Amino acid sequence: EWVGPHTFTTMDNLAVLPFTEDWESTSGTVKTNGLMYAGNKYQWHFETDNPNEGRSRWGSMALLPNSGSGALTLDKFPNDGDYATNAAMLTIDLSGYESDDLELSFYWTDHKDEEHPEDKVWIRGDSTSPWIEIFDFDPVSSPDGVYQQVSKLDIDQALASAFPPQAVSSSFQLRFSQKDNS
């Protein structure tokens, strides 16, 4: 399990909502665990259990953007039979917000992925709390290359329903994860 050593602790770093990541402002590829990039009020990190084969590509380096020229792609290269479990994690300061109307929306697509238990979206109130599943990707019933919209996943309800309940903090985290061999 990834636990980031990076947290935001001052109100000067409080994220401005709505927060939108369109992957248009920066591009890159990462194949080892660590920082992808950081904005003024947030950080994106990558984690893989297969370094140098698992990878994250974002911005114009990603495969098949939904709109514009940017996206985030998690995959495994080369396709040599073994697997990689990859995750892109956002750490953002939400400590100044009351948890009563926080929602997550995004678009996603599949590129010939099979169903794996790791194909999920997770959240947690802070960087030391247990992960809470908030969405399960279903690549089997999703047509390859066709974007699916996920709207208004209730972050507040998911955190409040956790055992023990969680709340947003200066180190709130969102995790997109997947497993595949290509």
LINHU-V326517 format. One record per residue. N is the residue number from 1. SS is DSSP state (helix for helix, strand for strand, loop for the rest). PSI is psi in degrees with one decimal (* if undefined). BURIAL is I if it has 9 or more other ideal C-beta (glycine too) atoms within 8 Angstrom, else O. Layout:
BEGIN
n = {N;N}
ss = {SS;SS}
psi = {PSI;PSI}
burial = {BURIAL;BURIAL}
END
This chain:
BEGIN
n = {1;2;3;4;5;6;7;8;9;10;11;12;13;14;15;16;17;18;19;20;21;22;23;24;25;26;27;28;29;30;31;32;33;34;35;36;37;38;39;40;41;42;43;44;45;46;47;48;49;50;51;52;53;54;55;56;57;58;59;60;61;62;63;64;65;66;67;68;69;70;71;72;73;74;75;76;77;78;79;80;81;82;83;84;85;86;87;88;89;90;91;92;93;94;95;96;97;98;99;100;101;102;103;104;105;106;107;108;109;110;111;112;113;114;115;116;117;118;119;120;121;122;123;124;125;126;127;128;129;130;131;132;133;134;135;136;137;138;139;140;141;142;143;144;145;146;147;148;149;150;151;152;153;154;155;156;157;158;159;160;161;162;163;164;165;166;167;168;169;170;171;172;173;174;175;176;177;178;179;180;181;182}
ss = {loop;loop;loop;loop;loop;loop;loop;loop;loop;loop;helix;helix;helix;loop;loop;loop;loop;loop;loop;loop;loop;loop;loop;loop;loop;loop;loop;strand;strand;strand;loop;loop;loop;strand;strand;strand;strand;strand;loop;loop;loop;strand;strand;strand;strand;strand;strand;strand;loop;loop;loop;loop;loop;strand;strand;strand;strand;strand;strand;loop;loop;loop;loop;loop;loop;loop;loop;loop;loop;loop;strand;strand;strand;strand;strand;strand;loop;loop;loop;loop;loop;loop;loop;strand;strand;strand;strand;strand;strand;strand;strand;strand;loop;loop;loop;loop;loop;loop;loop;loop;loop;loop;strand;strand;strand;strand;strand;strand;loop;strand;loop;loop;loop;loop;loop;loop;loop;loop;loop;strand;strand;strand;strand;strand;loop;loop;loop;loop;loop;loop;loop;strand;strand;strand;strand;strand;loop;loop;loop;loop;loop;loop;loop;strand;loop;loop;loop;strand;strand;strand;strand;strand;strand;strand;helix;helix;helix;helix;helix;helix;helix;loop;loop;loop;loop;loop;loop;loop;loop;loop;loop;strand;strand;strand;strand;strand;strand;strand;strand;strand;loop;loop}
psi = {137.5;130.5;115.3;136.4;0.1;120.1;156.4;131.6;-9.2;152.4;-19.7;-22.1;5.1;128.1;147.3;126.0;146.2;139.8;127.8;128.9;109.6;-0.5;23.5;-23.0;-15.5;155.7;153.8;176.9;135.2;135.4;5.1;158.8;134.7;-169.1;129.3;-59.5;165.3;139.3;-170.2;-32.9;18.3;166.3;141.7;130.4;155.4;142.2;136.9;150.8;5.5;71.4;142.9;-3.5;-41.7;146.6;159.2;128.6;132.8;167.9;-139.2;-8.7;-13.3;163.0;130.4;70.4;150.0;-44.5;158.7;-151.0;4.9;152.9;-179.3;128.5;128.4;127.2;-173.9;130.9;133.0;165.7;86.0;19.5;-28.4;172.9;160.7;138.3;122.1;153.2;141.7;126.6;130.0;129.3;127.4;143.9;108.7;16.7;-24.4;3.8;138.3;139.8;82.1;-7.0;40.4;126.9;153.4;130.4;144.8;167.1;146.9;156.7;160.3;145.4;71.2;32.7;147.8;169.0;127.7;147.9;-21.6;-9.1;80.4;169.5;134.0;155.1;163.7;148.8;-31.1;169.9;-0.7;-6.6;160.7;148.3;144.9;123.0;130.9;-17.4;141.4;114.1;143.4;78.5;-23.2;-40.6;4.5;126.2;136.4;133.1;4.6;121.2;138.1;139.2;132.6;123.6;138.4;48.9;129.0;97.7;-44.3;-45.5;-42.1;-43.3;-43.2;-29.4;-10.3;157.4;112.7;159.9;150.0;164.2;156.7;153.7;-169.8;-9.7;38.7;140.8;145.0;136.0;120.9;124.7;155.0;157.6;135.8;174.6;7.1;*}
burial = {O;I;O;I;O;I;I;I;O;O;O;O;I;I;I;O;O;O;O;O;O;O;I;O;O;O;O;I;O;I;I;O;O;O;I;I;I;O;O;O;I;I;I;I;I;I;I;I;O;I;O;O;I;I;I;I;I;I;I;O;I;I;O;I;I;O;O;O;O;I;I;I;I;I;I;I;O;O;O;O;O;O;O;I;I;I;I;I;I;I;I;I;I;I;I;O;O;O;I;O;O;I;O;I;O;O;O;O;I;I;I;O;I;O;O;I;O;O;I;I;I;I;I;I;I;I;I;O;I;O;I;I;O;I;I;O;I;O;I;O;O;I;O;O;O;O;O;O;O;I;O;O;I;O;I;I;O;I;I;I;O;I;O;O;O;I;O;I;I;I;I;I;I;I;I;I;I;I;I;I;I;O}
END
